[in-house]
Amino acid sequence: MENRDRELIEALGKTGNSSLLVNVIATRIRQLFRGARPLLKKTDGLSAIDIALKEFNGGKIGYRSRHGA
């Protein structure tokens, strides 16, 4: 299994909701494209999606529910 696949499966397990995961990762990718610095020490050879997934799985980024759930 490819590394990105493992990262996706882990991230989906943390959210339990694929739509939520897409929104969180897409938001972070936009931030990275707009110049935000990665929150990882090593990013050599990683794409923006790989960085965002690793940040999410590492607890460096997350989300808050609007409904207090």
C-alpha positions in Angstrom: 0.0 0.0 0.0 1.3 3.4 -0.9 2.2 5.9 1.8 -0.5 8.4 0.8 -3.1 5.6 1.0 -2.0 4.8 4.5 -2.2 8.5 5.4 -5.7 8.8 3.9 -7.0 5.7 5.8 -5.6 7.0 9.1 -7.1 10.5 8.5 -10.5 9.1 7.6 -10.4 7.0 10.7 -9.9 10.1 12.8 -12.8 12.0 11.2 -15.1 9.2 10.2 -16.5 11.6 7.6 -14.9 11.8 4.1 -16.6 15.1 3.3 -15.2 16.7 6.5 -11.7 15.3 5.7 -11.8 16.7 2.2 -12.7 20.1 3.5 -10.0 20.2 6.2 -7.3 19.0 3.8 -8.4 21.3 1.0 -8.4 24.3 3.3 -4.8 23.4 4.4 -3.6 22.9 0.9 -5.0 26.4 -0.1 -3.1 27.8 2.9 0.1 26.2 1.8 -0.3 27.4 -1.8 -0.8 30.9 -0.5 2.5 30.8 1.4 1.7 29.3 4.8 4.7 27.5 6.2 4.5 23.7 6.7 4.2 22.6 10.3 6.5 19.6 9.6 10.2 19.6 10.1 10.9 17.6 6.9 8.9 18.3 3.7 11.5 17.4 1.1 9.8 15.7 -1.9 6.3 16.0 -0.4 3.4 17.5 -2.3 1.0 19.9 -0.6 -1.6 17.1 -0.1 1.0 14.9 1.6 2.1 17.7 3.9 -1.6 18.4 4.8 -2.3 14.8 5.5 0.8 14.3 7.6 0.0 17.5 9.5 -3.6 16.3 10.2 -2.5 12.8 11.2 0.2 14.3 13.5 -2.3 16.5 15.3 -0.8 19.7 14.0 -4.0 20.8 12.3 -7.6 19.9 13.0 -11.2 21.1 12.9 -13.9 22.4 15.2 -17.5 21.4 14.9 -19.9 24.3 14.5 -22.6 22.4 16.4 -20.5 21.7 19.5 -20.5 18.0 18.8 
